[in-house]
């Protein structure tokens, strides 16, 4: 089972350029602050800068509107980000992408990964989403905004908002495109559907990086190079409005009897 990317670099470039320009700016504004925050032990200065930028973007992306959870005040978010435990988890997740792989249909970690086992990675990811939900948001129950926060801070993986889930459905991924996707507990099917995606993306990147890099280089956003989680977030977002025949990203189960997330 694996993801593949179209070899039509012009279509990939068009998708990148067609994505909302303000959203591109938002992502890199927060990621710049996040890189500083993650590069050193947590401090009020770096955490407050990140919290201010993060909350501004999350509010621009819909928090506090149409029944979505509201953001906590900047001071409260800063306090949460100053917690050494969550800082370490986010740092490990941000540094983990290059070590994620799929070998013989099973998730695995390359040597020198920040995590010793796949289970440890899963636990860190789900715990981080729940802690971001508690520390940054008020009244949150869904995965959408904690995953957006995780994407903005770490760049690890797409956020499961309705557009991305729709794009995954077009790709051929089952069981994610529904009205609500609640915050899961570790080891339940919904948690596994979150935890496996970065591994599938890492595996896909290992086979298609030249195509993706060419598409990025030809786009108006060369800064996306190396931002693999965000790139897939953008492509899947755009893909929601495409047919499976025109899909930018496709999923093949290779006649496997296993569920796609049970790897």
BALOBA-1460 file (C-alpha; in Angstrom, 3 decimals):
// residues 263
<rec num="1" residu="x" x="0.000" y="0.000" z="0.000"/>
<rec num="2" residu="x" x="1.407" y="3.368" z="-0.957"/>
<rec num="3" residu="x" x="0.800" y="6.891" z="-2.173"/>
<rec num="4" residu="x" x="1.961" y="8.054" z="-5.581"/>
<rec num="5" residu="x" x="2.187" y="11.504" z="-7.142"/>
<rec num="6" residu="x" x="1.363" y="12.433" z="-10.716"/>
<rec num="7" residu="x" x="4.366" y="13.005" z="-12.965"/>
<rec num="8" residu="x" x="2.575" y="16.031" z="-14.455"/>
<rec num="9" residu="x" x="4.759" y="18.699" z="-12.867"/>
<rec num="10" residu="x" x="2.772" y="21.465" z="-14.558"/>
<rec num="11" residu="x" x="-0.383" y="20.278" z="-12.772"/>
<rec num="12" residu="x" x="1.459" y="20.163" z="-9.451"/>
<rec num="13" residu="x" x="2.847" y="23.657" z="-9.988"/>
<rec num="14" residu="x" x="-0.597" y="24.955" z="-10.926"/>
<rec num="15" residu="x" x="-2.033" y="23.485" z="-7.724"/>
<rec num="16" residu="x" x="0.643" y="25.163" z="-5.610"/>
<rec num="17" residu="x" x="0.147" y="28.515" z="-7.318"/>
<rec num="18" residu="x" x="-3.634" y="28.203" z="-7.237"/>
<rec num="19" residu="x" x="-3.723" y="27.683" z="-3.488"/>
<rec num="20" residu="x" x="-4.764" y="30.772" z="-1.514"/>
<rec num="21" residu="x" x="-1.732" y="33.083" z="-1.437"/>
<rec num="22" residu="x" x="-2.603" y="34.377" z="2.030"/>
<rec num="23" residu="x" x="-2.521" y="30.816" z="3.376"/>
<rec num="24" residu="x" x="0.986" y="30.362" z="1.980"/>
<rec num="25" residu="x" x="2.075" y="33.558" z="3.758"/>
<rec num="26" residu="x" x="0.375" y="32.472" z="6.989"/>
<rec num="27" residu="x" x="2.204" y="29.157" z="7.038"/>
<rec num="28" residu="x" x="5.676" y="30.594" z="6.590"/>
<rec num="29" residu="x" x="5.017" y="33.429" z="9.035"/>
<rec num="30" residu="x" x="4.304" y="30.937" z="11.809"/>
<rec num="31" residu="x" x="6.921" y="28.382" z="10.748"/>
<rec num="32" residu="x" x="9.653" y="31.024" z="10.984"/>
<rec num="33" residu="x" x="8.684" y="31.702" z="14.599"/>
<rec num="34" residu="x" x="8.307" y="27.972" z="15.245"/>
<rec num="35" residu="x" x="11.810" y="27.156" z="14.006"/>
<rec num="36" residu="x" x="13.224" y="29.683" z="16.476"/>
<rec num="37" residu="x" x="11.048" y="28.271" z="19.270"/>
<rec num="38" residu="x" x="12.080" y="24.670" z="18.568"/>
<rec num="39" residu="x" x="15.780" y="25.415" z="18.144"/>
<rec num="40" residu="x" x="16.417" y="26.212" z="21.807"/>
<rec num="41" residu="x" x="15.028" y="25.388" z="25.259"/>
<rec num="42" residu="x" x="11.592" y="26.961" z="25.728"/>
<rec num="43" residu="x" x="11.599" y="30.593" z="26.793"/>
<rec num="44" residu="x" x="8.875" y="33.158" z="27.319"/>
<rec num="45" residu="x" x="10.324" y="35.271" z="24.514"/>
<rec num="46" residu="x" x="10.294" y="32.603" z="21.789"/>
<rec num="47" residu="x" x="7.052" y="31.031" z="23.024"/>
<rec num="48" residu="x" x="5.200" y="34.353" z="23.106"/>
<rec num="49" residu="x" x="6.340" y="35.249" z="19.592"/>
<rec num="50" residu="x" x="5.126" y="31.887" z="18.346"/>
<rec num="51" residu="x" x="1.873" y="32.068" z="20.318"/>
<rec num="52" residu="x" x="1.044" y="35.511" z="18.924"/>
<rec num="53" residu="x" x="1.651" y="34.466" z="15.311"/>
<rec num="54" residu="x" x="-0.014" y="31.083" z="15.768"/>
<rec num="55" residu="x" x="-3.215" y="32.445" z="17.293"/>
<rec num="56" residu="x" x="-3.475" y="35.181" z="14.672"/>
<rec num="57" residu="x" x="-3.298" y="32.589" z="11.893"/>
<rec num="58" residu="x" x="-5.610" y="30.085" z="13.575"/>
<rec num="59" residu="x" x="-8.191" y="32.842" z="13.982"/>
<rec num="60" residu="x" x="-7.730" y="33.786" z="10.338"/>
<rec num="61" residu="x" x="-8.265" y="30.119" z="9.463"/>
<rec num="62" residu="x" x="-11.569" y="29.918" z="11.291"/>
<rec num="63" residu="x" x="-11.266" y="29.444" z="15.044"/>
<rec num="64" residu="x" x="-14.094" y="31.109" z="16.923"/>
<rec num="65" residu="x" x="-16.375" y="31.041" z="13.879"/>
<rec num="66" residu="x" x="-19.324" y="28.853" z="12.873"/>
<rec num="67" residu="x" x="-19.135" y="26.680" z="15.969"/>
<rec num="68" residu="x" x="-15.358" y="26.172" z="15.778"/>
<rec num="69" residu="x" x="-13.390" y="26.319" z="19.043"/>
<rec num="70" residu="x" x="-11.941" y="29.648" z="20.130"/>
<rec num="71" residu="x" x="-8.273" y="30.330" z="20.781"/>
<rec num="72" residu="x" x="-7.053" y="30.938" z="24.298"/>
<rec num="73" residu="x" x="-5.442" y="34.320" z="25.095"/>
<rec num="74" residu="x" x="-1.838" y="34.749" z="23.990"/>
<rec num="75" residu="x" x="-0.599" y="34.622" z="27.591"/>
<rec num="76" residu="x" x="-2.283" y="31.254" z="28.143"/>
<rec num="77" residu="x" x="-0.949" y="29.878" z="24.859"/>
<rec num="78" residu="x" x="2.527" y="31.134" z="25.749"/>
<rec num="79" residu="x" x="2.374" y="29.340" z="29.080"/>
<rec num="80" residu="x" x="1.386" y="26.108" z="27.335"/>
<rec num="81" residu="x" x="4.213" y="26.398" z="24.800"/>
<rec num="82" residu="x" x="6.719" y="27.087" z="27.593"/>
<rec num="83" residu="x" x="6.010" y="23.668" z="29.085"/>
<rec num="84" residu="x" x="9.263" y="21.702" z="28.597"/>
<rec num="85" residu="x" x="7.386" y="18.448" z="27.975"/>
<rec num="86" residu="x" x="5.273" y="19.740" z="25.086"/>
<rec num="87" residu="x" x="8.283" y="21.629" z="23.700"/>
<rec num="88" residu="x" x="10.289" y="18.391" z="23.610"/>
<rec num="89" residu="x" x="7.452" y="16.466" z="21.975"/>
<rec num="90" residu="x" x="7.012" y="19.101" z="19.283"/>
<rec num="91" residu="x" x="10.769" y="19.237" z="18.711"/>
<rec num="92" residu="x" x="10.942" y="15.469" z="18.277"/>
<rec num="93" residu="x" x="7.998" y="15.465" z="15.879"/>
<rec num="94" residu="x" x="9.480" y="18.330" z="13.853"/>
<rec num="95" residu="x" x="12.769" y="16.436" z="13.559"/>
<rec num="96" residu="x" x="11.252" y="13.034" z="12.791"/>
<rec num="97" residu="x" x="10.091" y="13.229" z="9.179"/>
<rec num="98" residu="x" x="13.303" y="12.130" z="7.490"/>
<rec num="99" residu="x" x="13.355" y="8.995" z="9.647"/>
<rec num="100" residu="x" x="9.862" y="7.760" z="8.764"/>
<rec num="101" residu="x" x="9.550" y="4.954" z="6.234"/>
<rec num="102" residu="x" x="7.464" y="2.005" z="5.130"/>
<rec num="103" residu="x" x="9.369" y="-1.253" z="4.631"/>
<rec num="104" residu="x" x="7.658" y="-4.421" z="3.403"/>
<rec num="105" residu="x" x="4.274" y="-2.962" z="4.174"/>
<rec num="106" residu="x" x="5.165" y="-2.044" z="7.739"/>
<rec num="107" residu="x" x="5.976" y="1.313" z="9.314"/>
<rec num="108" residu="x" x="9.559" y="1.657" z="10.473"/>
<rec num="109" residu="x" x="12.035" y="4.231" z="11.756"/>
<rec num="110" residu="x" x="15.479" y="4.827" z="10.322"/>
<rec num="111" residu="x" x="18.604" y="4.923" z="12.469"/>
<rec num="112" residu="x" x="19.008" y="8.013" z="14.699"/>
<rec num="113" residu="x" x="15.290" y="8.783" z="14.787"/>
<rec num="114" residu="x" x="14.172" y="10.921" z="17.752"/>
<rec num="115" residu="x" x="11.882" y="7.988" z="18.595"/>
<rec num="116" residu="x" x="12.981" y="4.480" z="19.522"/>
<rec num="117" residu="x" x="9.805" y="2.772" z="18.312"/>
<rec num="118" residu="x" x="6.813" y="3.436" z="16.086"/>
<rec num="119" residu="x" x="4.564" y="3.123" z="19.136"/>
<rec num="120" residu="x" x="6.560" y="5.888" z="20.822"/>
<rec num="121" residu="x" x="6.052" y="8.103" z="17.772"/>
<rec num="122" residu="x" x="2.317" y="7.381" z="17.802"/>
<rec num="123" residu="x" x="2.025" y="8.167" z="21.489"/>
<rec num="124" residu="x" x="3.912" y="11.437" z="21.107"/>
<rec num="125" residu="x" x="1.781" y="12.517" z="18.150"/>
<rec num="126" residu="x" x="-1.584" y="11.806" z="19.775"/>
<rec num="127" residu="x" x="-0.498" y="13.263" z="23.123"/>
<rec num="128" residu="x" x="0.755" y="16.402" z="21.378"/>
<rec num="129" residu="x" x="-2.543" y="16.907" z="19.561"/>
<rec num="130" residu="x" x="-4.468" y="16.587" z="22.808"/>
<rec num="131" residu="x" x="-2.070" y="18.918" z="24.633"/>
<rec num="132" residu="x" x="-2.225" y="21.508" z="21.852"/>
<rec num="133" residu="x" x="-6.015" y="21.300" z="21.993"/>
<rec num="134" residu="x" x="-5.987" y="21.910" z="25.742"/>
<rec num="135" residu="x" x="-3.289" y="24.589" z="25.730"/>
<rec num="136" residu="x" x="-4.326" y="26.641" z="22.706"/>
<rec num="137" residu="x" x="-8.076" y="26.167" z="22.314"/>
<rec num="138" residu="x" x="-11.310" y="26.474" z="24.280"/>
<rec num="139" residu="x" x="-14.067" y="23.907" z="23.845"/>
<rec num="140" residu="x" x="-12.244" y="21.854" z="21.234"/>
<rec num="141" residu="x" x="-13.345" y="18.291" z="20.435"/>
<rec num="142" residu="x" x="-12.258" y="17.766" z="16.809"/>
<rec num="143" residu="x" x="-8.812" y="17.078" z="15.370"/>
<rec num="144" residu="x" x="-8.949" y="19.916" z="12.836"/>
<rec num="145" residu="x" x="-7.446" y="22.846" z="14.723"/>
<rec num="146" residu="x" x="-4.966" y="20.900" z="16.875"/>
<rec num="147" residu="x" x="-3.688" y="19.381" z="13.625"/>
<rec num="148" residu="x" x="-3.495" y="22.823" z="12.013"/>
<rec num="149" residu="x" x="-1.453" y="23.991" z="15.007"/>
<rec num="150" residu="x" x="0.795" y="20.938" z="14.705"/>
<rec num="151" residu="x" x="1.297" y="21.605" z="10.991"/>
<rec num="152" residu="x" x="2.146" y="25.262" z="11.586"/>
<rec num="153" residu="x" x="4.591" y="24.470" z="14.394"/>
<rec num="154" residu="x" x="6.293" y="21.313" z="13.110"/>
<rec num="155" residu="x" x="5.477" y="21.029" z="9.402"/>
<rec num="156" residu="x" x="5.099" y="17.295" z="9.985"/>
<rec num="157" residu="x" x="1.838" y="16.428" z="8.263"/>
<rec num="158" residu="x" x="-1.379" y="17.757" z="6.733"/>
<rec num="159" residu="x" x="-4.229" y="18.777" z="8.988"/>
<rec num="160" residu="x" x="-7.404" y="16.731" z="8.665"/>
<rec num="161" residu="x" x="-9.758" y="19.572" z="7.804"/>
<rec num="162" residu="x" x="-12.696" y="18.915" z="5.488"/>
<rec num="163" residu="x" x="-10.747" y="19.908" z="2.373"/>
<rec num="164" residu="x" x="-7.793" y="17.623" z="3.068"/>
<rec num="165" residu="x" x="-10.061" y="14.748" z="4.064"/>
<rec num="166" residu="x" x="-11.922" y="15.271" z="0.801"/>
<rec num="167" residu="x" x="-8.623" y="15.198" z="-1.071"/>
<rec num="168" residu="x" x="-7.695" y="11.934" z="0.623"/>
<rec num="169" residu="x" x="-11.039" y="10.482" z="-0.449"/>
<rec num="170" residu="x" x="-10.317" y="11.476" z="-4.060"/>
<rec num="171" residu="x" x="-6.930" y="9.756" z="-3.703"/>
<rec num="172" residu="x" x="-8.702" y="6.544" z="-2.701"/>
<rec num="173" residu="x" x="-8.254" y="6.639" z="1.084"/>
<rec num="174" residu="x" x="-11.307" y="5.431" z="2.973"/>
<rec num="175" residu="x" x="-12.775" y="6.311" z="6.344"/>
<rec num="176" residu="x" x="-11.617" y="9.914" z="6.799"/>
<rec num="177" residu="x" x="-14.060" y="12.000" z="4.764"/>
<rec num="178" residu="x" x="-16.852" y="12.529" z="7.233"/>
<rec num="179" residu="x" x="-18.511" y="15.505" z="8.911"/>
<rec num="180" residu="x" x="-16.709" y="15.266" z="12.258"/>
<rec num="181" residu="x" x="-13.338" y="13.769" z="13.180"/>
<rec num="182" residu="x" x="-13.045" y="13.779" z="16.965"/>
<rec num="183" residu="x" x="-9.784" y="13.894" z="18.904"/>
<rec num="184" residu="x" x="-8.868" y="10.218" z="19.314"/>
<rec num="185" residu="x" x="-7.150" y="8.190" z="22.002"/>
<rec num="186" residu="x" x="-4.018" y="6.262" z="21.082"/>
<rec num="187" residu="x" x="-4.428" y="2.907" z="19.304"/>
<rec num="188" residu="x" x="-8.029" y="3.449" z="18.209"/>
<rec num="189" residu="x" x="-8.656" y="3.355" z="14.426"/>
<rec num="190" residu="x" x="-9.037" y="7.143" z="14.146"/>
<rec num="191" residu="x" x="-5.690" y="7.648" z="15.883"/>
<rec num="192" residu="x" x="-4.010" y="5.161" z="13.561"/>
<rec num="193" residu="x" x="-5.407" y="7.007" z="10.537"/>
<rec num="194" residu="x" x="-3.548" y="10.082" z="11.767"/>
<rec num="195" residu="x" x="-0.334" y="8.352" z="12.800"/>
<rec num="196" residu="x" x="0.242" y="6.414" z="9.575"/>
<rec num="197" residu="x" x="-0.072" y="9.369" z="7.196"/>
<rec num="198" residu="x" x="3.405" y="10.868" z="7.821"/>
<rec num="199" residu="x" x="4.930" y="7.446" z="7.104"/>
<rec num="200" residu="x" x="3.053" y="7.122" z="3.820"/>
<rec num="201" residu="x" x="4.137" y="10.642" z="2.879"/>
<rec num="202" residu="x" x="7.754" y="9.889" z="3.784"/>
<rec num="203" residu="x" x="7.661" y="6.748" z="1.657"/>
<rec num="204" residu="x" x="6.121" y="8.664" z="-1.252"/>
<rec num="205" residu="x" x="8.662" y="11.480" z="-0.966"/>
<rec num="206" residu="x" x="11.518" y="8.964" z="-1.128"/>
<rec num="207" residu="x" x="10.279" y="7.877" z="-4.574"/>
<rec num="208" residu="x" x="9.031" y="11.158" z="-6.050"/>
<rec num="209" residu="x" x="11.224" y="13.924" z="-4.644"/>
<rec num="210" residu="x" x="12.704" y="15.029" z="-8.013"/>
<rec num="211" residu="x" x="9.214" y="15.496" z="-9.496"/>
<rec num="212" residu="x" x="7.963" y="17.395" z="-6.462"/>
<rec num="213" residu="x" x="11.049" y="19.591" z="-6.270"/>
<rec num="214" residu="x" x="10.743" y="20.487" z="-9.952"/>
<rec num="215" residu="x" x="7.103" y="21.452" z="-9.428"/>
<rec num="216" residu="x" x="8.061" y="23.605" z="-6.445"/>
<rec num="217" residu="x" x="10.963" y="25.248" z="-8.285"/>
<rec num="218" residu="x" x="8.614" y="26.185" z="-11.133"/>
<rec num="219" residu="x" x="6.072" y="27.640" z="-8.713"/>
<rec num="220" residu="x" x="5.833" y="31.023" z="-7.028"/>
<rec num="221" residu="x" x="6.657" y="29.392" z="-3.674"/>
<rec num="222" residu="x" x="10.155" y="27.839" z="-3.796"/>
<rec num="223" residu="x" x="10.206" y="28.049" z="0.022"/>
<rec num="224" residu="x" x="8.002" y="24.934" z="0.018"/>
<rec num="225" residu="x" x="11.022" y="22.800" z="-0.827"/>
<rec num="226" residu="x" x="11.656" y="20.555" z="2.171"/>
<rec num="227" residu="x" x="8.239" y="21.376" z="3.675"/>
<rec num="228" residu="x" x="6.845" y="17.944" z="2.839"/>
<rec num="229" residu="x" x="3.918" y="17.898" z="5.245"/>
<rec num="230" residu="x" x="2.763" y="21.308" z="4.080"/>
<rec num="231" residu="x" x="3.197" y="20.411" z="0.408"/>
<rec num="232" residu="x" x="0.888" y="17.416" z="0.808"/>
<rec num="233" residu="x" x="-1.512" y="19.588" z="2.800"/>
<rec num="234" residu="x" x="-1.718" y="22.009" z="-0.129"/>
<rec num="235" residu="x" x="-2.022" y="19.324" z="-2.808"/>
<rec num="236" residu="x" x="-4.696" y="17.376" z="-0.939"/>
<rec num="237" residu="x" x="-6.605" y="20.594" z="-0.215"/>
<rec num="238" residu="x" x="-6.683" y="21.445" z="-3.924"/>
<rec num="239" residu="x" x="-7.412" y="17.832" z="-4.873"/>
<rec num="240" residu="x" x="-10.770" y="17.864" z="-3.101"/>
<rec num="241" residu="x" x="-12.225" y="19.563" z="-6.178"/>
<rec num="242" residu="x" x="-10.682" y="17.120" z="-8.670"/>
<rec num="243" residu="x" x="-11.836" y="13.769" z="-10.002"/>
<rec num="244" residu="x" x="-9.932" y="10.583" z="-9.235"/>
<rec num="245" residu="x" x="-8.804" y="10.532" z="-12.881"/>
<rec num="246" residu="x" x="-7.187" y="13.966" z="-12.456"/>
<rec num="247" residu="x" x="-5.840" y="13.296" z="-8.957"/>
<rec num="248" residu="x" x="-2.468" y="14.779" z="-8.027"/>
<rec num="249" residu="x" x="-1.973" y="12.194" z="-5.277"/>
<rec num="250" residu="x" x="-3.303" y="8.636" z="-5.508"/>
<rec num="251" residu="x" x="-3.425" y="5.753" z="-3.066"/>
<rec num="252" residu="x" x="-2.988" y="2.119" z="-4.054"/>
<rec num="253" residu="x" x="-3.929" y="-0.710" z="-1.717"/>
<rec num="254" residu="x" x="-2.166" y="-3.218" z="-4.001"/>
<rec num="255" residu="x" x="-4.920" y="-5.789" z="-3.411"/>
<rec num="256" residu="x" x="-4.031" y="-5.884" z="0.267"/>
<rec num="257" residu="x" x="-6.600" y="-7.384" z="2.615"/>
<rec num="258" residu="x" x="-5.415" y="-5.123" z="5.429"/>
<rec num="259" residu="x" x="-6.961" y="-1.790" z="6.224"/>
<rec num="260" residu="x" x="-4.832" y="1.082" z="4.904"/>
<rec num="261" residu="x" x="-4.015" y="2.327" z="8.398"/>
<rec num="262" residu="x" x="-3.019" y="-1.093" z="9.786"/>
<rec num="263" residu="x" x="0.630" y="-1.010" z="8.793"/>
